[in-house]
Amino acid sequence: MSRLLLLLPTTTYRTEAFLNAAAKLGVEITVASGRGQALTDQQPTTNLTLDFLNPEAAARRVVDFSEKVPIDAAVGVDDDTTVLAAVIAKALSLPHNSVSSVSAAKNKHLMRELLRTGGVPVPRFALYSVDDNPELIARTVSYPCVVKPLILAASRGVIRANNEGEFIAAFQRVLKILEQPDVSARGSLSRNILVEEFIPGQEVALEGLLRNGKLELLALFDKPDPLDGPFFEETIYVTPSRLPSSVQSAIVETTRRASGALGLREGPVHAELRVNPQGPWVIEIAARSIGGLCSRALRFVSGMSLEEIILRHAFGWGVS
């Protein structure tokens, strides 16, 4: 029977959905987490403790584990596990995105640089250190702008500023977020702040699946509530999209180009874009599926869930 290594951080909302999908597919499951489980000694094949902050060491442990308990697919469920999943898949010679491409998708500044180089429309941007003086920076940036951390998801710490006073307040607020233990533990990426121009327009979210570099659209969500700041908390997602078919095609094509610019080739893709008269602009693109409980809104052929599609792809099984 095929076995799945499921990488689950302790804070994810995705556990139930992926476990249910694995059970429906009839595969064996080994759950890897960053903390030891109470029954690990009694169930050595179903639980594995890994150091999520040290992917290379974690991969070596998985390789040793797989010599006794063969693993056929390794899946990370969110931003905290995408790089680790790529390192492990590489070590096990499983189909995977390159580690560099997944790392770029997690680093908002590197992502911007690669997208810009690839000719993908992105906001103008600049990188600053947490040690820089926000009062001096505030005099040089164009307004409105957006201040954000490099490594956080779910719009955490993303703040719009319309003038110098708002910029200084936003910068200082992001500094406080970066000082929190769960963020500062992530290393050097928590020492920088990205400032980019605010792109007006309607925001959409695209859910796709990459197979050998080809992007297949799974769902396109409209976000009917205006997301103009100062904060960008998610509210309502609506699918199918009500945008004209030509605009939807442009969104898919822009996401395809963005995936290629980062070097992503396999697995789920979640992209956030803004659409205005100039066309689609990429705001974020991640090598994972949609977060939170949003996947519950989606059902595919024969009632298949998004997580089932992701797992079937990871095992190399057909997904029509």
Backbone torsions as a table, in degrees:
resi	resn	phi	psi	omega
1	MET	NA	139.8	-179.6
2	SER	-66.8	146.9	-179.4
3	ARG	-122.9	136.0	178.8
4	LEU	-106.3	131.5	168.1
5	LEU	-96.8	112.2	-176.4
6	LEU	-106.0	117.7	-176.6
7	LEU	-91.4	111.5	-172.3
8	LEU	-122.0	107.4	170.0
9	PRO	-68.3	156.6	-174.3
10	THR	-68.5	-18.9	-174.4
11	THR	-100.3	4.7	-173.9
12	THR	-76.6	150.8	172.5
13	TYR	-92.4	-3.0	-167.4
14	ARG	-92.2	-3.1	-172.9
15	THR	-55.2	-55.2	-174.7
16	GLU	-59.4	-43.4	-177.1
17	ALA	-63.1	-43.5	-178.8
18	PHE	-73.3	-36.5	177.4
19	LEU	-65.6	-40.3	178.1
20	ASN	-64.6	-40.6	179.7
21	ALA	-64.2	-42.9	179.3
22	ALA	-63.5	-40.8	179.0
23	ALA	-64.1	-40.6	-179.7
24	LYS	-65.4	-33.9	178.8
25	LEU	-81.0	-9.5	176.7
26	GLY	72.9	34.7	-179.8
27	VAL	-105.9	155.1	172.7
28	GLU	-75.4	150.1	-175.7
29	ILE	-127.3	131.8	164.7
30	THR	-114.9	119.7	-179.7
31	VAL	-92.6	122.8	176.2
32	ALA	-106.2	128.5	179.5
33	SER	-136.3	170.2	-178.3
34	GLY	-86.2	-3.8	179.6
35	ARG	-127.0	145.3	178.5
36	GLY	-65.2	139.7	179.2
37	GLN	-97.0	150.4	-174.4
38	ALA	-61.8	-32.3	-174.5
39	LEU	-104.4	17.2	-176.9
40	THR	-58.5	-42.7	-178.4
41	ASP	-66.1	-34.7	-178.9
42	GLN	-81.3	-22.5	-178.2
43	GLN	-130.8	68.0	-172.4
44	PRO	-66.1	-21.0	-178.7
45	THR	-90.8	-12.6	-174.4
46	THR	-107.7	-9.8	179.7
47	ASN	-135.0	139.5	-179.1
48	LEU	-144.4	130.1	178.8
49	THR	-99.6	126.4	-178.3
50	LEU	-127.7	154.2	172.8
51	ASP	-87.1	99.9	-175.6
52	PHE	-66.3	-20.2	-179.0
53	LEU	-89.2	-2.5	178.4
54	ASN	-130.6	78.4	-174.1
55	PRO	-57.1	-39.1	-177.7
56	GLU	-65.0	-43.6	178.0
57	ALA	-66.0	-39.6	178.6
58	ALA	-62.7	-40.9	-179.8
59	ALA	-64.2	-40.1	178.1
60	ARG	-62.1	-39.1	178.9
61	ARG	-66.3	-39.2	179.0
62	VAL	-66.7	-40.6	178.2
63	VAL	-60.3	-44.7	177.3
64	ASP	-61.2	-43.2	179.6
65	PHE	-62.0	-42.0	-174.7
66	SER	-70.5	-17.1	176.6
67	GLU	-66.6	-27.5	177.5
68	LYS	-101.4	-33.2	-178.8
69	VAL	-126.3	90.8	-175.2
70	PRO	-57.6	138.5	-179.9
71	ILE	-113.9	132.2	-176.3
72	ASP	-104.5	-15.8	178.8
73	ALA	-158.2	143.6	176.9
74	ALA	-126.6	124.6	-174.6
75	VAL	-130.3	127.2	169.9
76	GLY	-96.5	140.7	-169.4
77	VAL	-96.6	-15.2	-178.0
78	ASP	-155.1	-172.5	-174.9
79	ASP	-57.4	-34.1	-175.8
80	ASP	-71.1	-12.3	-174.3
81	THR	-124.7	0.1	-175.8
82	THR	-66.6	-44.7	180.0
83	VAL	-65.9	-44.1	178.8
84	LEU	-59.1	-42.0	179.3
85	ALA	-62.3	-38.9	179.4
86	ALA	-66.7	-41.4	178.8
87	VAL	-64.0	-42.8	-179.3
88	ILE	-67.5	-44.2	180.0
89	ALA	-61.2	-39.6	177.6
90	LYS	-63.1	-44.6	-178.7
91	ALA	-64.4	-29.5	-179.2
92	LEU	-94.8	2.0	-178.9
93	SER	59.8	39.0	174.9
94	LEU	-97.6	154.2	175.8
95	PRO	-56.3	135.7	-174.4
96	HIS	-163.0	161.4	166.5
97	ASN	-73.4	152.0	173.8
98	SER	-64.0	150.3	178.7
99	VAL	-61.8	-37.2	-178.8
100	SER	-65.5	-38.1	-179.0
101	SER	-69.2	-40.7	179.3
102	VAL	-70.1	-37.7	176.9
103	SER	-63.1	-39.3	178.5
104	ALA	-64.4	-37.7	179.3
105	ALA	-66.7	-24.0	179.0
106	LYS	-86.1	-19.5	-176.0
107	ASN	-105.1	105.2	-172.1
108	LYS	-60.3	-32.0	179.6
109	HIS	-73.4	-47.8	178.3
110	LEU	-62.2	-39.5	176.2
111	MET	-56.6	-48.9	179.6
112	ARG	-58.2	-44.0	-178.5
113	GLU	-62.6	-44.9	-178.9
114	LEU	-68.1	-39.0	178.7
115	LEU	-65.8	-43.5	178.7
116	ARG	-61.6	-44.4	178.1
117	THR	-61.3	-34.4	180.0
118	GLY	-82.9	5.2	178.0
119	GLY	75.9	18.3	178.5
120	VAL	-88.4	131.5	-178.8
121	PRO	-63.2	120.2	176.9
122	VAL	-137.0	159.4	176.5
123	PRO	-64.0	152.9	168.8
124	ARG	-63.5	144.9	-172.0
125	PHE	-149.2	161.5	175.4
126	ALA	-150.2	147.3	-178.1
127	LEU	-105.8	137.2	179.1
128	TYR	-131.7	157.4	177.9
129	SER	-91.9	156.4	176.3
130	VAL	-66.2	-16.5	179.3
131	ASP	-88.4	-6.8	179.4
132	ASP	-71.9	155.8	-178.6
133	ASN	-87.1	112.3	-177.6
134	PRO	-62.9	-27.9	179.4
135	GLU	-67.0	-36.3	177.3
136	LEU	-72.8	-41.0	179.6
137	ILE	-63.1	-38.6	-175.8
138	ALA	-59.1	-25.3	-179.0
139	ARG	-81.3	-11.5	-173.1
140	THR	-109.8	-19.9	-175.5
141	VAL	-83.8	160.2	175.7
142	SER	-94.8	148.3	-177.5
143	TYR	-118.0	149.0	-2.4
144	PRO	-74.3	153.7	178.0
145	CYS	-136.2	172.5	179.3
146	VAL	-125.8	132.5	178.0
147	VAL	-107.4	132.9	-176.8
148	LYS	-153.8	152.6	170.7
149	PRO	-69.8	165.4	-179.8
150	LEU	-83.0	-25.7	-161.8
151	ILE	-124.7	1.1	-175.3
152	LEU	-96.7	158.1	-177.8
153	ALA	-118.2	179.9	176.8
154	ALA	59.7	32.8	177.0
155	SER	63.3	17.9	179.8
156	ARG	-69.4	121.2	178.3
157	GLY	81.0	9.4	179.1
158	VAL	-91.6	117.7	-170.9
159	ILE	-136.0	134.1	175.6
160	ARG	-88.6	143.4	175.6
161	ALA	-130.0	132.9	-178.3
162	ASN	-103.7	-9.9	-178.8
163	ASN	-158.6	179.5	-175.1
164	GLU	-62.4	-42.3	-179.3
165	GLY	-62.3	-44.5	179.2
166	GLU	-67.1	-34.3	178.8
167	PHE	-63.9	-46.8	-179.0
168	ILE	-60.9	-43.1	179.4
169	ALA	-64.3	-41.8	-179.8
170	ALA	-65.7	-44.3	-179.9
171	PHE	-59.5	-45.3	-179.2
172	GLN	-67.1	-33.4	178.4
173	ARG	-68.0	-41.5	177.6
174	VAL	-64.8	-37.2	176.6
175	LEU	-56.4	-42.8	-179.4
176	LYS	-64.9	-36.6	177.8
177	ILE	-65.7	-42.3	-178.4
178	LEU	-67.5	-21.6	178.8
179	GLU	-81.1	-12.5	-178.9
180	GLN	-67.8	141.7	-171.8
181	PRO	-54.5	-39.9	-177.4
182	ASP	-67.9	-21.1	179.2
183	VAL	-94.2	-47.4	-177.3
184	SER	-61.9	-26.0	179.6
185	ALA	-67.5	-10.8	-176.5
186	ARG	-84.1	0.6	171.6
187	GLY	93.2	-150.3	-168.8
188	SER	-63.1	-28.5	-178.8
189	LEU	-65.8	-18.1	177.2
190	SER	-84.6	6.2	-179.5
191	ARG	-104.2	8.7	-177.8
192	ASN	-131.7	156.2	179.0
193	ILE	-131.6	135.5	179.0
194	LEU	-99.4	135.5	174.9
195	VAL	-121.1	126.6	-178.1
196	GLU	-139.7	159.8	179.7
197	GLU	-68.1	148.7	175.7
198	PHE	-80.7	126.9	178.7
199	ILE	-100.0	115.1	177.5
200	PRO	-74.2	162.1	176.4
201	GLY	130.0	176.5	179.0
202	GLN	-79.1	135.8	179.5
203	GLU	-96.6	141.5	177.8
204	VAL	-133.5	162.0	175.4
205	ALA	-127.1	132.8	-179.6
206	LEU	-113.6	133.5	175.3
207	GLU	-112.4	122.1	-177.2
208	GLY	-139.8	172.1	177.7
209	LEU	-132.3	127.1	176.7
210	LEU	-95.4	130.2	173.9
211	ARG	-130.9	110.4	-178.1
212	ASN	54.6	40.9	176.1
213	GLY	86.0	-6.4	-179.8
214	LYS	-95.4	126.5	-178.8
215	LEU	-88.9	126.7	174.8
216	GLU	-113.9	126.5	-179.0
217	LEU	-73.8	128.6	174.3
218	LEU	-103.0	-40.7	179.0
219	ALA	-161.9	147.9	173.9
220	LEU	-126.5	121.1	-177.2
221	PHE	-103.9	132.6	164.7
222	ASP	-85.4	150.8	172.6
223	LYS	-117.2	92.8	-171.0
224	PRO	-68.2	-26.5	177.6
225	ASP	-74.2	134.5	177.5
226	PRO	-60.1	132.0	177.7
227	LEU	-113.5	73.5	-175.0
228	ASP	-107.6	4.9	177.3
229	GLY	89.5	-177.9	10.9
230	PRO	-72.4	-19.4	176.3
231	PHE	-113.7	165.7	-170.4
232	PHE	-128.8	45.2	178.9
233	GLU	-63.8	139.2	179.8
234	GLU	-75.3	142.7	178.9
235	THR	-124.9	-84.0	-174.1
236	ILE	-113.0	135.2	171.5
237	TYR	-114.2	136.7	179.3
238	VAL	-127.4	128.3	174.6
239	THR	-141.5	144.1	2.9
240	PRO	-67.2	155.9	178.7
241	SER	-65.8	147.5	176.6
242	ARG	-100.3	6.4	178.0
243	LEU	-70.1	152.7	177.2
244	PRO	-56.3	149.9	-176.5
245	SER	-58.8	-34.5	179.5
246	SER	-65.3	-37.4	178.6
247	VAL	-70.1	-41.3	177.7
248	GLN	-60.9	-41.7	178.7
249	SER	-62.8	-38.5	178.6
250	ALA	-65.6	-37.2	178.2
251	ILE	-63.7	-45.5	180.0
252	VAL	-63.5	-43.9	-179.4
253	GLU	-64.2	-40.8	178.6
254	THR	-64.3	-40.2	178.0
255	THR	-66.5	-37.8	177.2
256	ARG	-61.5	-45.3	179.5
257	ARG	-64.8	-38.1	179.4
258	ALA	-65.3	-42.8	178.1
259	SER	-60.0	-43.4	179.3
260	GLY	-65.8	-37.8	-179.9
261	ALA	-63.3	-33.0	178.2
262	LEU	-82.6	-18.8	-177.5
263	GLY	92.2	12.1	178.4
264	LEU	-73.2	138.5	-176.6
265	ARG	-136.3	-21.2	-173.7
266	GLU	-136.7	140.4	170.4
267	GLY	95.2	-172.1	-174.5
268	PRO	-70.8	151.5	175.4
269	VAL	-134.6	132.8	174.0
270	HIS	-122.5	121.1	-177.0
271	ALA	-124.1	142.7	173.5
272	GLU	-114.8	126.4	-178.6
273	LEU	-132.1	157.0	170.8
274	ARG	-115.1	140.5	-177.4
275	VAL	-120.9	126.0	175.9
276	ASN	-141.0	-175.0	-176.9
277	PRO	-57.2	-20.7	177.4
278	GLN	-82.1	-7.2	179.8
279	GLY	110.5	-167.3	179.7
280	PRO	-79.3	140.9	174.8
281	TRP	-121.3	133.8	179.2
282	VAL	-82.5	122.6	175.7
283	ILE	-95.8	-45.2	176.6
284	GLU	-147.7	152.2	168.9
285	ILE	-144.9	131.0	-174.9
286	ALA	-127.7	147.5	179.4
287	ALA	-89.2	57.6	-179.2
288	ARG	-158.8	175.7	176.0
289	SER	-91.6	175.8	-177.3
290	ILE	-59.6	145.5	-172.8
291	GLY	-88.4	-177.0	177.5
292	GLY	60.1	-139.6	179.0
293	LEU	-105.9	14.3	-172.4
294	CYS	-63.3	-27.6	-176.9
295	SER	-64.9	-16.6	178.4
296	ARG	-63.7	-18.3	-180.0
297	ALA	-76.3	-13.0	-172.0
298	LEU	-108.5	135.3	170.4
299	ARG	-139.2	140.9	-176.1
300	PHE	-117.3	-162.8	-176.0
301	VAL	-52.8	135.8	178.6
302	SER	60.6	25.5	178.5
303	GLY	76.2	13.8	-178.5
304	MET	-64.3	137.7	179.1
305	SER	-87.2	165.2	176.1
306	LEU	-59.3	-40.4	-178.4
307	GLU	-65.8	-34.8	176.4
308	GLU	-63.4	-41.6	178.4
309	ILE	-61.4	-43.9	-179.8
310	ILE	-62.4	-43.9	-179.1
311	LEU	-69.7	-40.4	177.8
312	ARG	-60.3	-40.9	177.1
313	HIS	-63.6	-42.8	-178.5
314	ALA	-61.6	-33.5	179.3
315	PHE	-83.8	-6.7	-178.3
316	GLY	80.0	20.0	178.3
317	TRP	-88.2	159.4	-177.7
318	GLY	-66.7	140.8	174.1
319	VAL	-134.0	105.9	-177.1
320	SER	-98.8	NA	NA
